[in-house]
Structure formats: structure tokens, C-alpha cells
């Protein structure tokens, strides 16, 4: 609970951003002034609504206050007289959009409990129980988040912020898509929470109903970026009555004055008439209710607490790690899917190869079939890695984008936690898959630990490389299908040029032979060739005119070298997989490009 009075002020806000003009390419919009001298004030325990039609500047104003806007802004945003910087907002305030994603497999209670905060142990559990009760979520606390209805999901998104005990909470269209009863319930809960905790609430509404009017303490009417009115809801009725626009009886005052401040586009004449009227209203409000420039106090009033602050990176990593484990081992479809993809998918697909290569012998026919087996093993390892990643990673990426904007942790912390869970699972899965493949590739009557190691390293590093490559592509691609296609294309090119199964390395031009040394496929394929052709004795007797070459000659033709280099192949395969892990951490540490932020904000 917030023990002091806090005031959020925005003075003379102007904001210019890029507006989409309907072009075919991103970034083809034009710059436009979307906010024009907007003022607002919110006190602790108050609920203020920003009202306006689509395109009026509601979200732009919230983004400016939250310091998430992409364009240029000028004006002052203050919290208790201190400039509201990005870091200050992230520590003391919260921001909820209507497009909030959750981790499938977690319950409502787990989702709140695994929110990164500085609280721990009993204090955090007590806070979670309080938030569940305040948001009427106690009855569904053990329900999986994917089974919640839209109203419950919206309240859960609010609860994630309330667990951090913000002094100000911003909400973008919290009632969008809700039925009237759910919208009434949500606004009433927000009003009660504001009065109980002292948190100031600033929310945007496009179509407010009359039953939410008693819960609003203040209102701001926007049209085309200008403020038609900003102040208390009771003073609003007196103000509009005084300028000649009294609200008729039995009329919803919020919708009545919202329609008054909305451009009528049904005809050209109405458009011009309504535009002139709105311009006059904006000018009159600015003239009759002048708001002086607020002085900036760089030190602040000393009343701004750290709230529950920002947890350390190690604590955040622990929370994310436990969140991943809870989602993976959860009872239900999401948990079973995660366990299957992490543990069983690779062995199952390798087991399918027995249908095609189970009868392959060691004669001349089987000699050349082994090349197809090696290609299948590499392709399936890559394919399962892509399949697992595009199925499991996107929800974590979405959650990361939301929590990254809140300044809770960096991309490297998220990837370290993700890989801490993923790498052990992939190693166990690869070991089981290697056992499945052992009789096909190696000689079961003469077990050899080293050749089994070659097979294990090839499977594990192939899976990891595909996984990490897909993670890298998903940084800039929102579509899972497009990311899978792009990753598959890259790996198909590598298989074609460097595996030695589709085309021999010796037959490639010199510059391609040199470039093939820079891809993982060459070394994983070399390990599989070594295990297949040198780890067992081939009965290479001619059959039907087919002559089986000597293994050394075959390796020279396919891979460009007659003798195996197992140590180099193992080291290079592992280095490629782990090196890409490290490279991804560096990529996710870099600030998100503007087009990426826009892509993942919805």
C-alpha cells in the first residue's frame, strides 16, 4: 500500500510520430503531430479516463508518459515535481496494454508468483494472495492461463503490475473486447483498488458506458491530439454547461461529450462543420482554463519511494528459471507438449529411420544407402530443433518483449535461463536418440564408446544449432512459420554444400570448399561418416555390377579428406552450437530496433 500522496502531471505535451499511410512497406508513413499541448493531473487513489475516438492520440499520450514513444516529444511529465524519466517510470509505475501474453502451462497464481520483483518468500506470497482477492481472481487461482476468458486475462495482466505495487498505473483500452458486465466489473475493481492501495490509475477508453461514470474521478477528452476538456468529472458537467453544451437528462455524459469531441466523417459538410467546432472547443478550453508551466524540480520532493524496486539479475534469473521449469512440468496440454518436444521428439523421429534403413546391410547396396542415412539424421536433427523452438520459444519471446519494456531484465538474462533448461533436456534427448540409432549406424556386436560419442555429439550439436539459429531469426520475425522457413532455408543450403551426402565436397569449386569449412554441417557430417564407415567393417563385395569403394577413398571423395579428424570435428561442432548461444545473448543485449518494437508491441 502506498502511504503518501503522489501526483502525476503532464504539461504542454506535444508529440510527433510516424503515421501509417497504408503503404506496402514499413516505415513508409509520414510524420504527424498527434498531441498538441495536452495537460493532465492524476492524484493517488484517483481514476482518470482518457476519452477519444480512434486516432485521437490516447495511446500516444500513454506512451509519452511511459517513455515508450518512438517519435519526438516536448513538454513536461512529472511525478511529485520530479521529471518522470524512463528508469523512474519502470521502477515506480506500471503500464498494461490490452495485448498482454502469458506463459502457457502456468496457473494464475504461478504467473503472479513468478513475476520478477524484489519481494520474496512470505511477503511475496502474501502480496499475491492480496492481489488475487482484490481482482476477484481467487476462485481461478489454480486455473491454467490458457483456459481463462478475456476478462480474467485482462485482470491477470493488471495483477502482474499490482504485485510490484506501483504508485501510478497506466492502462491502454482495458475494456476493449469485454462485454458490458465484465467492463463494469473491471472498472469497479480498478476504482476500489485505487482507493485501497492509493495507486493513481490512468486509463484510455473509446466507448465508455454510463455505468462506469461514477467510478471516474477525472476525464480527458481528446480529438485529433487536442484537449477538449481535462479535469474532474463533476466539474466537467459544469464546464460544458457553462459554454452552452449541457448534457441532456437520461443521457450518458461520457458518450455525449465524446461524440461532441469526435469528427463527423459521414459527409464533407459535416466533416468541416464538426472540425471547426472541435477546434473552437480546444481553443476555448485552452483559453478559459490556462495551466501554468510546472517548474521542474530535478531532485524531487523526496516522497517518491523505490516501491519494490528492481530485482537483481541473479534473482531475476532464478525467477525465470523456476518459471520455465514450472511451465515445462505443468500438468496439462502445454506441459505435455513441452516435455514431448524437449525429450521425446528427437528419439521418436530417429526411430522412424528404422522403417527405411532397418534392412540395410553391409554390402555394396547398403554402402551407398548409408549416405542417405547420414543425410536423414542431420536433416531430422535440424528439423526437430526448429520444430521445438518455434513451438516453445515464441511465448517466452512475447513475455520478454513486455517485461523488457518494463526494464525488469535483459535479453541475455532471459536466454541464459532458457538455455539452462533447454541444453540439459536436449542433451538427454540426443543421448536417447543416439541409443535408438546405434544399431543402424554402428556395429552392435562390437560396441565402441568413442564412435557412440561421435553420434551423440553430431545429434546434440545439430539440434542445438537449429534451435539457436531459430531463436536468432525469431528476434526480428514475429511469424513462427516465416521463422521456420527462413531457418530451414539456411540449413538446407548448409546440407547441400557441406554435408557431402547430396554433392561431394571434392566436386565443389575451390572457394565453396573453403566456405564449407565455416559451417557446422561439415563437422557433424564428418563425425557421422567416421562412425558409419570407419567404426564398423563393411562387407563391400560387388553386387549386380555395383562396386563398393574403400572407406578412405569414399571419405576423400565426399568430405575432401581420407583420414578422420575426430577431435577437430567434435571441438568444431560444439564450438558452433555454443558459439551461437553466446552470439544470441549479445544480440538480445542490444537495444531493440524500432521496427522490432513496433512489431511486438501488439
N, C-alpha and C positions, 0 to 999 in steps of 0.2 A: 504494500500500500504506500502511496505517495503522501508524505506528511506535510508538504509545503505547497504553496500556491505557485503555479507556473503559468507563464503567458507566452504563447507563440504568436508572433507578429510578422506580417508581410506588408511591406510598404513600397508603393510605387513600383510594382513588378512589371517589367517589360521583358518579353521573351520572343526571340526569333528562332524558328526551326525550319527544317526542310519538310515541305508538304508534298505528299504523293500526288502526282498529276495524272496517274493512270498509265504511265509509260510501261514499256515491256521490261525495262531493266531497273534494278535497284539503284538508287542514287540519281535517278533522272528527274527528281522533283525540283520544285523551286522554293526559295526561301520566302517565308511569310511571317509577318508579325502576328502571333497568335495570342499574346497577352498585352494589354495596353493600360498601364497604370493601375493595376489591381491592388487593393488593400484588404486585409482581413486581420482579425484578432480572435484568438481562442484561449480561454482560461481553463485551468484544471477543473475537471468534473463536468465540463460543458460538451455538448454535441453540436457541431456546426455542419450544415449541409451546403455543398456547392452544387447549385442547380443550373441546368442549362441543357439545351438540345445537343445533339451530336455535332462535334466540330466547334463547340463554343469555347473550348480551352480548359475544360475541367481537368483532364488528365495532365495536360501540360503544366497547370498550376501545381498539382500534386508532385509532379516530377521535379519542378523547380525547388519546391520546399524540401523534398527528399534528396536534393542534389544528384538526381539521376538524369537530368535533361541532357540532350545531345547538342542542342543549339546554344546560342549566346543569350545571356540574361543580364539584366541590370536591375537594381533595386536592392532592398534590404530584407533579409529574413532573419529574425532574431528570436532567441529563446531566453527569456528573462533578461533582455537587454544585451546578451552576448551574441555575436554573429553565429548563426547556425551553419557550421561547416559540415562537410561530408562525414568526417570522423565523429563529430559531435552528434550528428543525427543517428549514425549507426549505433552509437553507444547508448543514447538516451531515448530514441524514438523507434517506432516501427512503421512498416508500410506493407499493406496487404492488397494485392491485386485479385481480381475475380478469377484469374487463370493461375491457380495455385496447385501444384502437383505434389503427390505424396509417394512414399516408397511402398509398392505393393508387398503384401505379406505381413506388414506391421499392423498392430492394433492401434486404436485411437490413443490408448494410454501409453503404449510404447512410442508412438510418434511424438507425443509431448515430452515423454521422459528422455528421449534421445535427441532433444533439441539442444544444441551447444549453448550452455550458459555457465556462469561461474559457480552456480549453486551445485551442490552435490549431496548425496545421502538423504537424510531425513528431510532437510529443508527443501530439496527439490521435489521429493515425493509429496510433501505437504502442499507445495505450490501447485503441482499437477492436479491433485485432488480438488484444490480450491477452484482452479480454472475449469475443470470438468463440471463442477457444480454450478459455477456462475454461468456457463454457456449451455446448460441443460444437456450435457453430453455424458453424464454419469451412467445413464442406462445403456449406452452403446460403447462404454469404455473398453470392452473386450471384443468389440466387433472389428473385423478387418477393414482397413480404409477403403479398399476397392469395392466393398459392399455398402458403403454409405450412400445416402441420397445427396442431392446437390446442396440442400440446406445444411445437413450435418457436415459436409465437406467445407462449406463456407465458414461455419462456426469453428471447425477444427483449424482452419487457416488463421483465423483470428486468435485462437487459443495458443498457437505456436508463438505469436508475438506477445501475448499477455503473460506467458511464462517468464519472459525476460523483463516484465514489469516496466514498460515504457512510460515516460511522462507525457508523451504525445503519440497518438496512433492515427495514421492516415489509411483510408480505405478507398479503393477505386471501384465504384459501382458494386457495393456488397450485395445489393438486392437484385442484380441482373439475373434473369432466368428463374427467379423464385416466384412461387405462387403467392397471392395476397396474404394468406395466413402465415406462411414462412417468412415473408418480408416483414410483416408486423412483428413476429416473434424475434427476428434478428435485431431490428431497430430497438425494440423494447429491452432486449438483453444488453445491447451496447449502451443504452441510456443508464440502465441500472448499474452496469459495470463501471461506467464513468463516475457515477455518484459514489459508488462504494470504494473504488480504488483511488479516485482523484485524477485519473488519466483523462487528458483532453482528447477528444475524438473529432477528426475532420474527415468527412466522407462526401463522396460525389453521388448524386442521384440524377437520373434522367427523367423518370416518370414517377414522382412521389405521389403516394396516396394520402388521402385526408387523415387516415387514422395514425399516420406517423408524425403529424404536425405537433401534437403535444409533447413529443419526445425531443424535439429540436429546440435548442436554446438560441442558436444563431443561424443565419442563412446568408448566402452569397449568390446572387443571380448574375450569371454570365451570358453574354451574347456576343459572338464574334470577337472574343477576347476582352471586351469592355465590361465593367461592373455596372449593372443597372441598380443594384442595391447591395449593401453589405452591412449587417448589424443584427440586433436582436430580432426574434420573430414577432414579439409583441410590438416593438417599435416599427416593424415593417408594415403592419396594417395601418398604423397612424401615418406613416410617411407617405404611402401610396394614396391614402385618403386625402391627405393634405395637398397633393399635386394633381388631384382630380381623377384618381383611379381607385375608387372604393371597391372593395370586394363584395359582390352580391351575397345576400344571405343564402345559406344552404349550398354555397359553392366552396370547393376546395381551394383555399387561398394559395397553396403552393402551386398547384397546377394553373390557377387563374393568372398569377403573376409570371409563371413560367411561359405560358402562352403569350402573355403581353410582351415578354422579352425574347420572343422567337421570331425569326424572319419567316414571313409567309411566302412560300415559293409556288403557290398554285397558279399564279399568273404574273405577268410582268408588272402590271399596275399595282397589284397587292405587294409584290416584292419591293418596289420602290417606296410605296407608302409605309410599309412596316419597317423598312430600313431607316427611313427618315425619322420615324417615331422612336426607334430604338436609339439612334444617335442622339436625339434630343433628350431621352431619358438618361443616357450615360452622362451627357454634358451637365444635365441638371443635378444629378446626384453628386458629381464631382464639384459642382459649384456650391451647392447648398450644404454639403457635409464635407468640408475640406479636412483632410487628415494631415497634420504636420509631419514633416520628416522626423523619424525617430532617431535620436542620437545613438551612435554605435559605441558600446562600451566593450573594448577589447578584452577586458578582464572578466566581465560579467558581474552579476550581483552576488555571487558566492552561494547561491541557493540551488545551483544545478548539481545534482548528485551524479555519481557514476552509475547509479542504479545497480544492476547486477553485472554491469561492465562487460568486458570481452574476455572470454576464457583464453588460456594459453594454448599454444599449438599442440603441445603434448596431450593436454586434456581433451582438446577437440579431436585429435587423432584417436584417442581411446573411445570417445563417444561414437565417432563414425565407425570404428572397428566393431564395437558392440552392436551398432545399428545394422551393419552388414551381416553379422552372424545371426542376429535375431530374424532378419528377413530371409536368410538362407535356410534356417532350420525351423521356420514357422510351419505350423500345421495348416494345410490348405493348398489350393492350386498353385499359388505363387511360390510357396516354399518347395513343393514337389517339383515344379518346373525348374527352379534354380538348382536344386540338387541333381536332377537328371542332366541338365546341361553342363554342370561343373564336374560331375563324377562319371556318369554312365554314357553320355552321348558318344564320346570318342571310342570306348571299348565296343559299344554296340555297332558303330559304323565299321570298325575294323573287323568285327565278327561277320559282317556281310561279305567281306572279301573271300571267306571260305566257300561261298556259293559259286564263285567264279574261278578261284585258284586252288580249291581244295584237292583236285585231282591232278594238279600239275606235278610232273615228275622231274627227274634229274637228267632226262635225255635231251637230245638236241631241240625237240619241240619245247620242252619246259625251259630250256636255257633262255630262249627269247621271250617266253611268257613272263620270266622274272622281271624284265624291263617294264612290262605293263603293270606288274605288281608294285614295283617301286614308284611309278608314276601315280598309281591309285593311292598308295599310302600317303605320299606327300600332298596330293590334291585333297584327300579326305581330311587330313590333319588341318590343313589351311581352312577348308570349308567348315569344319566343326568349330574352329576358333572364331570364324566370322559369325556363324550362327549363334554361338553362345554370347558373343559380345553385343550384337545388335538386339538380342532378346533381353539381356540383363543390364547393360550399361546405360541405355537412354534414360530410365527413371532417375538414376543417380546423377546423370549429367544435368537433367532438368532441375533437380533439387539443388545441385551445386550452383547453377546459374542464379537461382533465387537467393541462396544463402551467401553466395559471393557478393551479390549486390548489397547485402546487409553487413558485409565486412566481417563475417564470422570466421572464415578460414580461406586459405588459398587453394588453387587447383592442385598444387603439389601435395598438400596435406590430404586432399581427397583421394588422389591417385595412390599415395602411399598406403592409405587404409584399404583401398580397393584391391591393390596388388598383394597386400598382406594376407587377404583372404583368397584371392584368385590363384596366386602362384602355388601354394601348397595343394589346393584342390586339383589344379592342372597337372602337377607332378604325380599325384596319386592316380589320377585318371590315365595319364600316359603310361604309368607302370603297369596298370591293369591291361591297357590296350597292348602293351608290348608282350605281356604274357599270352594274350589272345593270338598275336601274330607270330609268336616264337616258332611254332611248328611249321608255319608256312615259309618263313624267311630263313630260319636257322635249322640245324640238324638236331632234332630232339634226342637222338640216341647218343649224341656227343655234346652235352651241354657245355657252354663256354660263357663265363661271366662277362668277359670283355666284349664279345660280339653282342650279347644282350644289352650291354651298356650303350653300344653304338645305336641299337634300335631305340632304346629309351630316350637318348639324347635327341635323336632325329625327330621322334614324335613330339616330345615335350617342347623343344625349341620351335618347331613348326607351328604348334598350337599357340604358343606364346607370341610368336612374331605376328601371326594373323590377328590375334587379339589386340596387341598393342598398335598395330597398323590401323585397325578399325577404330580404336579409341582416338587415334590422331585424326582420322578423317571425320569422326563424329564431332570434333571440336568446331568444325566450320560447316558441317552438313546437318541439317535438322532431320531430314528424312532418313529413316533407317534403311529403306530399300535402296536409296541412292548411295548411301554409305557402303552398303554391302556390294553394290555393283562396282563402285569405284575401287574398293579394296580387292575384289575378285579380279578385276581387270589388271591391276598391278601384279598380283600374284600369278596370274595366267601367263603374263609376259615373262616373269621370272622362271616359271616352269618350262616354258618353251625354249628359252635361251640357255638356261643354266643347269637344268636337271640331267641332261644327257640321255633322256628317255624318248623325247619327241624328235629331237635332232641332235646329232653328235656334236660335241664341243669342237672336235678337230675340224669339222666341216664349216665352222663359222669363220667369218673374216677376222683378221687379227685384232682389230680394235674391239670387236664384240667379245672375243675370247678374254681380253684384258678386263673389259667391263663386267663380265660374268663373275669375276673374282670378287666383286664388290656386293654380291647378293647372298643372302642366307641359303637359298635353294641349292647352290653349288656344293656347299659343305654338308648339308643334310643329305643330299642325294649321294654324295661320295661315301658317307657313313653307311647308307643302306646298300650301296653297291658292294662295299667292302664286306659287310655282314653277309650278303646274299651269295656272292661269287667266290669270296676267299675264306669264308667261315665254314664252308662245307665242301665236300668233294663232289664235283659234278660228273655224272656218267655221260660224258659227251661223245657218245657213239653216233656216227652218221645215221640218219633216219630219213628214208624217202628222198635222198639227194640233198638233205639239209645237213650242212657241216657246222658243228659247234666250234667256235674259235676258242683259243686259250684264254683263260680269265685275264691274264695280263694284257694280251692283245686287245681284248674287248674293252677293258678299262681305259687303255690308251686311246682307243677309237672314240669311246663315249665321253670320257672325262678329260682326256688330254694328258694323262699321266699313267704309267704302267704299274707303279708301286703305291700302295696305300699310305696315307699320311694321317693316321687316326688322331694323333694328338692335336695336330693343327686343325683338323675338321671339328673335333669336339670343342676346342677352345673358340674357334671362329663361330660355330653355331650358337654357343651360349653367349658369346660376346654380342652377336647381332640381337638376340632376344632381350638381354638385359640392357644393352645399349639403347634400344628403342624405348624401353621403360624409362630410363633416365632422360632421354630426349623429350618424351611426352611430359615429364614433370617440369622440364624447362619451358616447354610450350605453354603449359597450363599456368605457369607462374607469370607469364607476360600479360599485360593488360589486354582485356578482350577488345578486339577491333569493333568499331562502331556498327558494322553490318552484322556482326555476330550478336551483339547485344540486342539489336532490333529483332533479329531472327528468333531469339529465345525468350523474349520478354512476354510473349503470348503463349 
